C-alpha cells in the first residue's frame, strides 16, 4: 500500500486525487502549479494517511485535541538522526505532560524503521516509543515543503544527501495549524529541550495575552502583549507592571500556568 496524502487548503476545502495508490495534492486557490505547497506558520497542517510503525493513521484524527510534533529524517540508519530519535524517546514523558504527541517521519519503508529501532535502543538506550511514518513515495515530504514538488521516483532510489532538506521540526496545535517550523542541516543535531521550551511558550501565549522574552523558561517573567492597551492591562494586572519602556511591560507569568507535573 502506498502512502496516501490528503491536502487541506487554506480556505478549508479538501482535494484528494489518488493515482495508482500514490496521492497528489491540488492547491487550486493558490495556483502554484505542479502541486507545489510552501508551508508557513498559521497554515493548516496538510492532512494525510500513512503507514507508521504503530499502524495506519490519518494525521488530523491522530492529533485529536492534542498538540503534536512532527520531525523528519532524510533516511534510516543515519548517525545524527539515530541520536535524535533516542533522545526524544528518553524525554517523551515531558511531551506527554504537555499533552503533546510525537511522530517521526523518514524517507524509508516502515520495515526499515523497525530494524533501525533496534540500533537506536542499543546505542542510545531508548527505542522510539512513538510512531514513525514511512514516506516511501515522498508524498508527505513534498506536501509539507521538505522536498521539491516536481520530484519523481521513490525512496529506494535516493540517498540521505538527496533528502538532506528532510530535517524539519513542525509543532502543530489542536486547531491543526502550524505553530513552529525549524529546519536543521544534516550535520547539526536538533535541540529537543528547545522544542519543549517553545511549546511552553506557545501553550502559555495561546491562553494569555502575553509574550515571552529571549531565553524565557517556564515560571519566569513575561511581557504583556502589544495588542493589550494600558487600560486593559490595568484590569488584567491590577498590581501593575515594570515598564523600562512604554512598549515593554513586564509582569510575572500568569498564575496557574506552570504544569504541576513539569520538571521545567
Beta strands, then each sheet from edge to edge (+ up, - down):
strand 1: 4-8
strand 2: 14-15
strand 3: 17-19
strand 4: 22-24
strand 5: 47-52
strand 6: 55-58
strand 7: 67-73
strand 8: 100-106
strand 9: 131-134
strand 10: 168-172
strand 11: 178-183
strand 12: 210-211
strand 13: 222-224
strand 14: 242-245
strand 15: 248-251
sheet 1: 2+ 1- 5+ 6-
sheet 2: 3+ 4-
sheet 3: 9+ 8+ 7+ 10- 11+
sheet 4: 12+ 13- 15+ 14-
end
